[in-house]
Amino acid sequence: MISIICYLIVSTIMLCAGIYGFFTRHNLLAMLISVELMLNATDINFAVFNRLLYPNGQEGYFFALFSIAISAAETAIAIAIMINIYRNIRSIQVDKINKMKW
């Protein structure tokens, strides 16, 4: 059986990789993937702490499912915004987007 510490280490690595990717990438899509990686790390934490604190409860799993639903909606909206930006300025690089216009 895998210990809870191993899950927390994996979650920490995922969170750090997401933070690093968010701050070092210049592409909006790569930044969105980094945000999703950070959200998945929190979902792992919800499940692990639910198992640690409330072994017979389901609250952490429901929070994880709710977080997945929110991140799916956030991803759909972010991709729609990226498509709109690409149509207007033909690039999704953060450096090229200096101001938003009507």
Jmol script that loads the backbone (N, CA, C; Angstrom):
load data "model"
ATOM      1  N   MET A   1       0.845  -1.182   0.000  1.00  0.00           N
ATOM      2  CA  MET A   1       0.000   0.000   0.000  1.00  0.00           C
ATOM      3  C   MET A   1       0.891   1.246   0.000  1.00  0.00           C
ATOM      4  N   ILE A   2       0.530   2.189  -0.810  1.00  0.00           N
ATOM      5  CA  ILE A   2       1.293   3.426  -0.923  1.00  0.00           C
ATOM      6  C   ILE A   2       0.914   4.358   0.227  1.00  0.00           C
ATOM      7  N   SER A   3       1.905   4.957   0.864  1.00  0.00           N
ATOM      8  CA  SER A   3       1.620   5.840   1.995  1.00  0.00           C
ATOM      9  C   SER A   3       1.117   7.201   1.500  1.00  0.00           C
ATOM     10  N   ILE A   4       0.541   7.904   2.424  1.00  0.00           N
ATOM     11  CA  ILE A   4      -0.025   9.214   2.106  1.00  0.00           C
ATOM     12  C   ILE A   4       1.073  10.213   1.758  1.00  0.00           C
ATOM     13  N   ILE A   5       2.244  10.036   2.347  1.00  0.00           N
ATOM     14  CA  ILE A   5       3.375  10.928   2.073  1.00  0.00           C
ATOM     15  C   ILE A   5       3.735  10.894   0.589  1.00  0.00           C
ATOM     16  N   CYS A   6       3.673   9.722  -0.022  1.00  0.00           N
ATOM     17  CA  CYS A   6       3.999   9.611  -1.453  1.00  0.00           C
ATOM     18  C   CYS A   6       3.028  10.421  -2.306  1.00  0.00           C
ATOM     19  N   TYR A   7       1.738  10.362  -1.963  1.00  0.00           N
ATOM     20  CA  TYR A   7       0.757  11.160  -2.700  1.00  0.00           C
ATOM     21  C   TYR A   7       1.008  12.658  -2.526  1.00  0.00           C
ATOM     22  N   LEU A   8       1.363  13.044  -1.319  1.00  0.00           N
ATOM     23  CA  LEU A   8       1.638  14.465  -1.067  1.00  0.00           C
ATOM     24  C   LEU A   8       2.899  14.926  -1.788  1.00  0.00           C
ATOM     25  N   ILE A   9       3.881  14.056  -1.910  1.00  0.00           N
ATOM     26  CA  ILE A   9       5.095  14.410  -2.660  1.00  0.00           C
ATOM     27  C   ILE A   9       4.770  14.590  -4.132  1.00  0.00           C
ATOM     28  N   VAL A  10       3.962  13.684  -4.692  1.00  0.00           N
ATOM     29  CA  VAL A  10       3.551  13.815  -6.099  1.00  0.00           C
ATOM     30  C   VAL A  10       2.761  15.101  -6.305  1.00  0.00           C
ATOM     31  N   SER A  11       1.870  15.397  -5.372  1.00  0.00           N
ATOM     32  CA  SER A  11       1.077  16.627  -5.467  1.00  0.00           C
ATOM     33  C   SER A  11       1.953  17.871  -5.390  1.00  0.00           C
ATOM     34  N   THR A  12       2.954  17.844  -4.532  1.00  0.00           N
ATOM     35  CA  THR A  12       3.877  18.979  -4.405  1.00  0.00           C
ATOM     36  C   THR A  12       4.688  19.169  -5.676  1.00  0.00           C
ATOM     37  N   ILE A  13       5.151  18.070  -6.251  1.00  0.00           N
ATOM     38  CA  ILE A  13       5.899  18.166  -7.506  1.00  0.00           C
ATOM     39  C   ILE A  13       5.024  18.730  -8.614  1.00  0.00           C
ATOM     40  N   MET A  14       3.772  18.271  -8.681  1.00  0.00           N
ATOM     41  CA  MET A  14       2.854  18.796  -9.701  1.00  0.00           C
ATOM     42  C   MET A  14       2.600  20.282  -9.501  1.00  0.00           C
ATOM     43  N   LEU A  15       2.413  20.699  -8.253  1.00  0.00           N
ATOM     44  CA  LEU A  15       2.171  22.111  -7.975  1.00  0.00           C
ATOM     45  C   LEU A  15       3.376  22.956  -8.352  1.00  0.00           C
ATOM     46  N   CYS A  16       4.562  22.499  -7.990  1.00  0.00           N
ATOM     47  CA  CYS A  16       5.776  23.258  -8.323  1.00  0.00           C
ATOM     48  C   CYS A  16       6.006  23.306  -9.832  1.00  0.00           C
ATOM     49  N   ALA A  17       5.727  22.211 -10.530  1.00  0.00           N
ATOM     50  CA  ALA A  17       5.859  22.207 -11.988  1.00  0.00           C
ATOM     51  C   ALA A  17       4.859  23.164 -12.624  1.00  0.00           C
ATOM     52  N   GLY A  18       3.644  23.226 -12.080  1.00  0.00           N
ATOM     53  CA  GLY A  18       2.647  24.161 -12.597  1.00  0.00           C
ATOM     54  C   GLY A  18       3.034  25.611 -12.366  1.00  0.00           C
ATOM     55  N   ILE A  19       3.539  25.914 -11.182  1.00  0.00           N
ATOM     56  CA  ILE A  19       3.977  27.284 -10.889  1.00  0.00           C
ATOM     57  C   ILE A  19       5.145  27.672 -11.778  1.00  0.00           C
ATOM     58  N   TYR A  20       6.102  26.760 -11.928  1.00  0.00           N
ATOM     59  CA  TYR A  20       7.259  27.037 -12.784  1.00  0.00           C
ATOM     60  C   TYR A  20       6.816  27.248 -14.237  1.00  0.00           C
ATOM     61  N   GLY A  21       5.930  26.399 -14.718  1.00  0.00           N
ATOM     62  CA  GLY A  21       5.445  26.543 -16.089  1.00  0.00           C
ATOM     63  C   GLY A  21       4.671  27.826 -16.309  1.00  0.00           C
ATOM     64  N   PHE A  22       3.906  28.237 -15.303  1.00  0.00           N
ATOM     65  CA  PHE A  22       3.121  29.460 -15.452  1.00  0.00           C
ATOM     66  C   PHE A  22       4.014  30.689 -15.546  1.00  0.00           C
ATOM     67  N   PHE A  23       5.063  30.721 -14.750  1.00  0.00           N
ATOM     68  CA  PHE A  23       5.923  31.899 -14.739  1.00  0.00           C
ATOM     69  C   PHE A  23       6.981  31.917 -15.833  1.00  0.00           C
ATOM     70  N   THR A  24       7.276  30.789 -16.444  1.00  0.00           N
ATOM     71  CA  THR A  24       8.332  30.762 -17.453  1.00  0.00           C
ATOM     72  C   THR A  24       7.822  30.712 -18.882  1.00  0.00           C
ATOM     73  N   ARG A  25       6.591  30.353 -19.111  1.00  0.00           N
ATOM     74  CA  ARG A  25       6.065  30.238 -20.472  1.00  0.00           C
ATOM     75  C   ARG A  25       5.540  31.577 -20.962  1.00  0.00           C
ATOM     76  N   HIS A  26       5.610  31.763 -22.278  1.00  0.00           N
ATOM     77  CA  HIS A  26       5.093  32.983 -22.891  1.00  0.00           C
ATOM     78  C   HIS A  26       3.897  32.705 -23.784  1.00  0.00           C
ATOM     79  N   ASN A  27       3.472  31.468 -23.832  1.00  0.00           N
ATOM     80  CA  ASN A  27       2.332  31.064 -24.641  1.00  0.00           C
ATOM     81  C   ASN A  27       1.123  30.911 -23.716  1.00  0.00           C
ATOM     82  N   LEU A  28      -0.007  31.483 -24.117  1.00  0.00           N
ATOM     83  CA  LEU A  28      -1.197  31.426 -23.272  1.00  0.00           C
ATOM     84  C   LEU A  28      -1.675  29.997 -23.063  1.00  0.00           C
ATOM     85  N   LEU A  29      -1.576  29.157 -24.071  1.00  0.00           N
ATOM     86  CA  LEU A  29      -2.032  27.776 -23.948  1.00  0.00           C
ATOM     87  C   LEU A  29      -1.155  27.000 -22.959  1.00  0.00           C
ATOM     88  N   ALA A  30       0.143  27.218 -22.987  1.00  0.00           N
ATOM     89  CA  ALA A  30       1.041  26.567 -22.028  1.00  0.00           C
ATOM     90  C   ALA A  30       0.768  27.069 -20.609  1.00  0.00           C
ATOM     91  N   MET A  31       0.431  28.333 -20.481  1.00  0.00           N
ATOM     92  CA  MET A  31       0.086  28.867 -19.166  1.00  0.00           C
ATOM     93  C   MET A  31      -1.209  28.249 -18.653  1.00  0.00           C
ATOM     94  N   LEU A  32      -2.173  28.037 -19.541  1.00  0.00           N
ATOM     95  CA  LEU A  32      -3.426  27.391 -19.150  1.00  0.00           C
ATOM     96  C   LEU A  32      -3.184  25.954 -18.706  1.00  0.00           C
ATOM     97  N   ILE A  33      -2.317  25.238 -19.400  1.00  0.00           N
ATOM     98  CA  ILE A  33      -1.990  23.874 -19.008  1.00  0.00           C
ATOM     99  C   ILE A  33      -1.322  23.859 -17.640  1.00  0.00           C
ATOM    100  N   SER A  34      -0.493  24.852 -17.362  1.00  0.00           N
ATOM    101  CA  SER A  34       0.157  24.948 -16.054  1.00  0.00           C
ATOM    102  C   SER A  34      -0.861  25.194 -14.941  1.00  0.00           C
ATOM    103  N   VAL A  35      -1.848  26.025 -15.216  1.00  0.00           N
ATOM    104  CA  VAL A  35      -2.903  26.267 -14.228  1.00  0.00           C
ATOM    105  C   VAL A  35      -3.693  24.982 -13.979  1.00  0.00           C
ATOM    106  N   GLU A  36      -3.979  24.240 -15.028  1.00  0.00           N
ATOM    107  CA  GLU A  36      -4.695  22.979 -14.872  1.00  0.00           C
ATOM    108  C   GLU A  36      -3.864  21.982 -14.064  1.00  0.00           C
ATOM    109  N   LEU A  37      -2.563  21.991 -14.243  1.00  0.00           N
ATOM    110  CA  LEU A  37      -1.686  21.115 -13.465  1.00  0.00           C
ATOM    111  C   LEU A  37      -1.751  21.474 -11.978  1.00  0.00           C
ATOM    112  N   MET A  38      -1.791  22.769 -11.680  1.00  0.00           N
ATOM    113  CA  MET A  38      -1.908  23.186 -10.284  1.00  0.00           C
ATOM    114  C   MET A  38      -3.259  22.777  -9.696  1.00  0.00           C
ATOM    115  N   LEU A  39      -4.322  22.892 -10.479  1.00  0.00           N
ATOM    116  CA  LEU A  39      -5.637  22.483  -9.989  1.00  0.00           C
ATOM    117  C   LEU A  39      -5.707  20.977  -9.756  1.00  0.00           C
ATOM    118  N   ASN A  40      -5.051  20.196 -10.608  1.00  0.00           N
ATOM    119  CA  ASN A  40      -5.022  18.751 -10.390  1.00  0.00           C
ATOM    120  C   ASN A  40      -4.239  18.388  -9.139  1.00  0.00           C
ATOM    121  N   ALA A  41      -3.218  19.159  -8.824  1.00  0.00           N
ATOM    122  CA  ALA A  41      -2.479  18.930  -7.581  1.00  0.00           C
ATOM    123  C   ALA A  41      -3.383  19.167  -6.369  1.00  0.00           C
ATOM    124  N   THR A  42      -4.224  20.172  -6.428  1.00  0.00           N
ATOM    125  CA  THR A  42      -5.143  20.410  -5.312  1.00  0.00           C
ATOM    126  C   THR A  42      -6.196  19.308  -5.222  1.00  0.00           C
ATOM    127  N   ASP A  43      -6.613  18.759  -6.360  1.00  0.00           N
ATOM    128  CA  ASP A  43      -7.567  17.643  -6.333  1.00  0.00           C
ATOM    129  C   ASP A  43      -6.965  16.427  -5.646  1.00  0.00           C
ATOM    130  N   ILE A  44      -5.700  16.170  -5.894  1.00  0.00           N
ATOM    131  CA  ILE A  44      -5.026  15.067  -5.206  1.00  0.00           C
ATOM    132  C   ILE A  44      -4.989  15.334  -3.706  1.00  0.00           C
ATOM    133  N   ASN A  45      -4.727  16.578  -3.325  1.00  0.00           N
ATOM    134  CA  ASN A  45      -4.709  16.919  -1.897  1.00  0.00           C
ATOM    135  C   ASN A  45      -6.081  16.737  -1.262  1.00  0.00           C
ATOM    136  N   PHE A  46      -7.152  17.114  -1.972  1.00  0.00           N
ATOM    137  CA  PHE A  46      -8.502  16.891  -1.445  1.00  0.00           C
ATOM    138  C   PHE A  46      -8.733  15.415  -1.151  1.00  0.00           C
ATOM    139  N   ALA A  47      -8.369  14.557  -2.092  1.00  0.00           N
ATOM    140  CA  ALA A  47      -8.590  13.119  -1.917  1.00  0.00           C
ATOM    141  C   ALA A  47      -7.722  12.548  -0.805  1.00  0.00           C
ATOM    142  N   VAL A  48      -6.468  12.973  -0.735  1.00  0.00           N
ATOM    143  CA  VAL A  48      -5.561  12.435   0.277  1.00  0.00           C
ATOM    144  C   VAL A  48      -5.985  12.863   1.681  1.00  0.00           C
ATOM    145  N   PHE A  49      -6.297  14.130   1.855  1.00  0.00           N
ATOM    146  CA  PHE A  49      -6.682  14.578   3.185  1.00  0.00           C
ATOM    147  C   PHE A  49      -8.048  14.037   3.592  1.00  0.00           C
ATOM    148  N   ASN A  50      -8.918  13.779   2.623  1.00  0.00           N
ATOM    149  CA  ASN A  50     -10.180  13.143   2.952  1.00  0.00           C
ATOM    150  C   ASN A  50      -9.926  11.730   3.491  1.00  0.00           C
ATOM    151  N   ARG A  51      -9.022  11.004   2.833  1.00  0.00           N
ATOM    152  CA  ARG A  51      -8.714   9.647   3.285  1.00  0.00           C
ATOM    153  C   ARG A  51      -8.007   9.664   4.637  1.00  0.00           C
ATOM    154  N   LEU A  52      -7.175  10.659   4.875  1.00  0.00           N
ATOM    155  CA  LEU A  52      -6.440  10.741   6.137  1.00  0.00           C
ATOM    156  C   LEU A  52      -7.348  11.139   7.296  1.00  0.00           C
ATOM    157  N   LEU A  53      -8.154  12.172   7.114  1.00  0.00           N
ATOM    158  CA  LEU A  53      -8.946  12.713   8.215  1.00  0.00           C
ATOM    159  C   LEU A  53     -10.298  12.030   8.394  1.00  0.00           C
ATOM    160  N   TYR A  54     -10.960  11.695   7.282  1.00  0.00           N
ATOM    161  CA  TYR A  54     -12.289  11.093   7.330  1.00  0.00           C
ATOM    162  C   TYR A  54     -12.306   9.851   6.440  1.00  0.00           C
ATOM    163  N   PRO A  55     -11.832   8.724   6.917  1.00  0.00           N
ATOM    164  CA  PRO A  55     -11.712   7.540   6.058  1.00  0.00           C
ATOM    165  C   PRO A  55     -13.039   7.046   5.491  1.00  0.00           C
ATOM    166  N   ASN A  56     -14.126   7.257   6.197  1.00  0.00           N
ATOM    167  CA  ASN A  56     -15.427   6.789   5.713  1.00  0.00           C
ATOM    168  C   ASN A  56     -16.230   7.883   5.029  1.00  0.00           C
ATOM    169  N   GLY A  57     -15.715   9.112   4.983  1.00  0.00           N
ATOM    170  CA  GLY A  57     -16.439  10.230   4.402  1.00  0.00           C
ATOM    171  C   GLY A  57     -16.159  10.394   2.916  1.00  0.00           C
ATOM    172  N   GLN A  58     -16.982  11.184   2.281  1.00  0.00           N
ATOM    173  CA  GLN A  58     -16.861  11.426   0.845  1.00  0.00           C
ATOM    174  C   GLN A  58     -16.681  12.899   0.503  1.00  0.00           C
ATOM    175  N   GLU A  59     -16.522  13.748   1.501  1.00  0.00           N
ATOM    176  CA  GLU A  59     -16.489  15.187   1.259  1.00  0.00           C
ATOM    177  C   GLU A  59     -15.330  15.611   0.361  1.00  0.00           C
ATOM    178  N   GLY A  60     -14.143  15.084   0.606  1.00  0.00           N
ATOM    179  CA  GLY A  60     -12.982  15.454  -0.191  1.00  0.00           C
ATOM    180  C   GLY A  60     -13.130  15.057  -1.646  1.00  0.00           C
ATOM    181  N   TYR A  61     -13.759  13.908  -1.874  1.00  0.00           N
ATOM    182  CA  TYR A  61     -13.967  13.461  -3.242  1.00  0.00           C
ATOM    183  C   TYR A  61     -14.974  14.346  -3.962  1.00  0.00           C
ATOM    184  N   PHE A  62     -15.992  14.800  -3.232  1.00  0.00           N
ATOM    185  CA  PHE A  62     -16.961  15.703  -3.845  1.00  0.00           C
ATOM    186  C   PHE A  62     -16.344  17.064  -4.145  1.00  0.00           C
ATOM    187  N   PHE A  63     -15.471  17.527  -3.249  1.00  0.00           N
ATOM    188  CA  PHE A  63     -14.748  18.768  -3.525  1.00  0.00           C
ATOM    189  C   PHE A  63     -13.861  18.613  -4.751  1.00  0.00           C
ATOM    190  N   ALA A  64     -13.225  17.457  -4.896  1.00  0.00           N
ATOM    191  CA  ALA A  64     -12.378  17.210  -6.065  1.00  0.00           C
ATOM    192  C   ALA A  64     -13.217  17.190  -7.342  1.00  0.00           C
ATOM    193  N   LEU A  65     -14.378  16.545  -7.303  1.00  0.00           N
ATOM    194  CA  LEU A  65     -15.250  16.527  -8.483  1.00  0.00           C
ATOM    195  C   LEU A  65     -15.763  17.928  -8.820  1.00  0.00           C
ATOM    196  N   PHE A  66     -16.106  18.688  -7.806  1.00  0.00           N
ATOM    197  CA  PHE A  66     -16.538  20.066  -8.028  1.00  0.00           C
ATOM    198  C   PHE A  66     -15.414  20.891  -8.636  1.00  0.00           C
ATOM    199  N   SER A  67     -14.192  20.692  -8.153  1.00  0.00           N
ATOM    200  CA  SER A  67     -13.033  21.403  -8.700  1.00  0.00           C
ATOM    201  C   SER A  67     -12.773  21.017 -10.151  1.00  0.00           C
ATOM    202  N   ILE A  68     -12.956  19.755 -10.481  1.00  0.00           N
ATOM    203  CA  ILE A  68     -12.789  19.314 -11.866  1.00  0.00           C
ATOM    204  C   ILE A  68     -13.824  19.967 -12.766  1.00  0.00           C
ATOM    205  N   ALA A  69     -15.057  20.061 -12.290  1.00  0.00           N
ATOM    206  CA  ALA A  69     -16.112  20.707 -13.084  1.00  0.00           C
ATOM    207  C   ALA A  69     -15.810  22.191 -13.289  1.00  0.00           C
ATOM    208  N   ILE A  70     -15.359  22.865 -12.250  1.00  0.00           N
ATOM    209  CA  ILE A  70     -15.010  24.283 -12.363  1.00  0.00           C
ATOM    210  C   ILE A  70     -13.838  24.473 -13.315  1.00  0.00           C
ATOM    211  N   SER A  71     -12.842  23.606 -13.230  1.00  0.00           N
ATOM    212  CA  SER A  71     -11.681  23.757 -14.115  1.00  0.00           C
ATOM    213  C   SER A  71     -12.038  23.450 -15.564  1.00  0.00           C
ATOM    214  N   ALA A  72     -12.995  22.560 -15.802  1.00  0.00           N
ATOM    215  CA  ALA A  72     -13.439  22.306 -17.177  1.00  0.00           C
ATOM    216  C   ALA A  72     -14.132  23.532 -17.757  1.00  0.00           C
ATOM    217  N   ALA A  73     -14.979  24.171 -16.966  1.00  0.00           N
ATOM    218  CA  ALA A  73     -15.638  25.393 -17.426  1.00  0.00           C
ATOM    219  C   ALA A  73     -14.623  26.516 -17.640  1.00  0.00           C
ATOM    220  N   GLU A  74     -13.668  26.625 -16.743  1.00  0.00           N
ATOM    221  CA  GLU A  74     -12.623  27.649 -16.872  1.00  0.00           C
ATOM    222  C   GLU A  74     -11.790  27.421 -18.125  1.00  0.00           C
ATOM    223  N   THR A  75     -11.497  26.167 -18.430  1.00  0.00           N
ATOM    224  CA  THR A  75     -10.718  25.849 -19.621  1.00  0.00           C
ATOM    225  C   THR A  75     -11.490  26.202 -20.884  1.00  0.00           C
ATOM    226  N   ALA A  76     -12.775  25.891 -20.918  1.00  0.00           N
ATOM    227  CA  ALA A  76     -13.580  26.208 -22.098  1.00  0.00           C
ATOM    228  C   ALA A  76     -13.633  27.710 -22.341  1.00  0.00           C
ATOM    229  N   ILE A  77     -13.809  28.481 -21.297  1.00  0.00           N
ATOM    230  CA  ILE A  77     -13.861  29.937 -21.445  1.00  0.00           C
ATOM    231  C   ILE A  77     -12.496  30.486 -21.852  1.00  0.00           C
ATOM    232  N   ALA A  78     -11.425  29.958 -21.256  1.00  0.00           N
ATOM    233  CA  ALA A  78     -10.082  30.440 -21.591  1.00  0.00           C
ATOM    234  C   ALA A  78      -9.719  30.123 -23.040  1.00  0.00           C
ATOM    235  N   ILE A  79     -10.078  28.952 -23.517  1.00  0.00           N
ATOM    236  CA  ILE A  79      -9.787  28.609 -24.914  1.00  0.00           C
ATOM    237  C   ILE A  79     -10.604  29.480 -25.856  1.00  0.00           C
ATOM    238  N   ALA A  80     -11.846  29.788 -25.498  1.00  0.00           N
ATOM    239  CA  ALA A  80     -12.647  30.699 -26.326  1.00  0.00           C
ATOM    240  C   ALA A  80     -12.016  32.086 -26.389  1.00  0.00           C
ATOM    241  N   ILE A  81     -11.500  32.566 -25.275  1.00  0.00           N
ATOM    242  CA  ILE A  81     -10.820  33.863 -25.262  1.00  0.00           C
ATOM    243  C   ILE A  81      -9.556  33.805 -26.105  1.00  0.00           C
ATOM    244  N   MET A  82      -8.804  32.711 -26.008  1.00  0.00           N
ATOM    245  CA  MET A  82      -7.580  32.569 -26.805  1.00  0.00           C
ATOM    246  C   MET A  82      -7.878  32.542 -28.295  1.00  0.00           C
ATOM    247  N   ILE A  83      -8.937  31.867 -28.684  1.00  0.00           N
ATOM    248  CA  ILE A  83      -9.319  31.836 -30.100  1.00  0.00           C
ATOM    249  C   ILE A  83      -9.678  33.234 -30.574  1.00  0.00           C
ATOM    250  N   ASN A  84     -10.389  33.991 -29.748  1.00  0.00           N
ATOM    251  CA  ASN A  84     -10.749  35.358 -30.110  1.00  0.00           C
ATOM    252  C   ASN A  84      -9.514  36.250 -30.219  1.00  0.00           C
ATOM    253  N   ILE A  85      -8.561  36.085 -29.311  1.00  0.00           N
ATOM    254  CA  ILE A  85      -7.322  36.859 -29.379  1.00  0.00           C
ATOM    255  C   ILE A  85      -6.543  36.486 -30.635  1.00  0.00           C
ATOM    256  N   TYR A  86      -6.485  35.195 -30.938  1.00  0.00           N
ATOM    257  CA  TYR A  86      -5.745  34.761 -32.121  1.00  0.00           C
ATOM    258  C   TYR A  86      -6.373  35.304 -33.405  1.00  0.00           C
ATOM    259  N   ARG A  87      -7.685  35.376 -33.447  1.00  0.00           N
ATOM    260  CA  ARG A  87      -8.344  35.934 -34.632  1.00  0.00           C
ATOM    261  C   ARG A  87      -8.014  37.403 -34.837  1.00  0.00           C
ATOM    262  N   ASN A  88      -7.830  38.126 -33.745  1.00  0.00           N
ATOM    263  CA  ASN A  88      -7.576  39.558 -33.856  1.00  0.00           C
ATOM    264  C   ASN A  88      -6.113  39.896 -34.108  1.00  0.00           C
ATOM    265  N   ILE A  89      -5.193  39.257 -33.419  1.00  0.00           N
ATOM    266  CA  ILE A  89      -3.790  39.656 -33.558  1.00  0.00           C
ATOM    267  C   ILE A  89      -2.885  38.548 -34.080  1.00  0.00           C
ATOM    268  N   ARG A  90      -3.434  37.385 -34.417  1.00  0.00           N
ATOM    269  CA  ARG A  90      -2.696  36.265 -35.025  1.00  0.00           C
ATOM    270  C   ARG A  90      -1.550  35.741 -34.159  1.00  0.00           C
ATOM    271  N   SER A  91      -1.684  35.849 -32.857  1.00  0.00           N
ATOM    272  CA  SER A  91      -0.675  35.315 -31.958  1.00  0.00           C
ATOM    273  C   SER A  91      -1.295  35.137 -30.589  1.00  0.00           C
ATOM    274  N   ILE A  92      -0.842  34.089 -29.877  1.00  0.00           N
ATOM    275  CA  ILE A  92      -1.279  33.922 -28.493  1.00  0.00           C
ATOM    276  C   ILE A  92      -0.084  34.024 -27.544  1.00  0.00           C
ATOM    277  N   GLN A  93       0.974  34.667 -28.001  1.00  0.00           N
ATOM    278  CA  GLN A  93       2.128  34.919 -27.151  1.00  0.00           C
ATOM    279  C   GLN A  93       1.804  36.078 -26.214  1.00  0.00           C
ATOM    280  N   VAL A  94       2.174  35.937 -24.970  1.00  0.00           N
ATOM    281  CA  VAL A  94       1.867  36.955 -23.971  1.00  0.00           C
ATOM    282  C   VAL A  94       2.591  38.262 -24.286  1.00  0.00           C
ATOM    283  N   ASP A  95       3.781  38.183 -24.840  1.00  0.00           N
ATOM    284  CA  ASP A  95       4.546  39.388 -25.141  1.00  0.00           C
ATOM    285  C   ASP A  95       3.893  40.239 -26.235  1.00  0.00           C
ATOM    286  N   LYS A  96       3.139  39.620 -27.122  1.00  0.00           N
ATOM    287  CA  LYS A  96       2.509  40.343 -28.227  1.00  0.00           C
ATOM    288  C   LYS A  96       1.210  41.034 -27.802  1.00  0.00           C
ATOM    289  N   ILE A  97       0.622  40.583 -26.709  1.00  0.00           N
ATOM    290  CA  ILE A  97      -0.644  41.163 -26.249  1.00  0.00           C
ATOM    291  C   ILE A  97      -0.325  42.275 -25.279  1.00  0.00           C
ATOM    292  N   ASN A  98      -0.289  43.491 -25.775  1.00  0.00           N
ATOM    293  CA  ASN A  98       0.044  44.611 -24.889  1.00  0.00           C
ATOM    294  C   ASN A  98      -1.174  45.376 -24.409  1.00  0.00           C
ATOM    295  N   LYS A  99      -2.280  45.278 -25.117  1.00  0.00           N
ATOM    296  CA  LYS A  99      -3.502  45.917 -24.639  1.00  0.00           C
ATOM    297  C   LYS A  99      -4.708  45.248 -25.283  1.00  0.00           C
ATOM    298  N   MET A 100      -5.800  45.311 -24.584  1.00  0.00           N
ATOM    299  CA  MET A 100      -7.042  44.748 -25.097  1.00  0.00           C
ATOM    300  C   MET A 100      -7.848  45.871 -25.719  1.00  0.00           C
ATOM    301  N   LYS A 101      -8.372  45.618 -26.905  1.00  0.00           N
ATOM    302  CA  LYS A 101      -9.150  46.615 -27.603  1.00  0.00           C
ATOM    303  C   LYS A 101     -10.579  46.117 -27.764  1.00  0.00           C
ATOM    304  N   TRP A 102     -11.472  47.025 -28.026  1.00  0.00           N
ATOM    305  CA  TRP A 102     -12.867  46.649 -28.263  1.00  0.00           C
ATOM    306  C   TRP A 102     -12.983  45.985 -29.584  1.00  0.00           C
TER     307      TRP A 102
END
end "model"
wireframe off; spacefill off
backbone 0.3
color backbone group
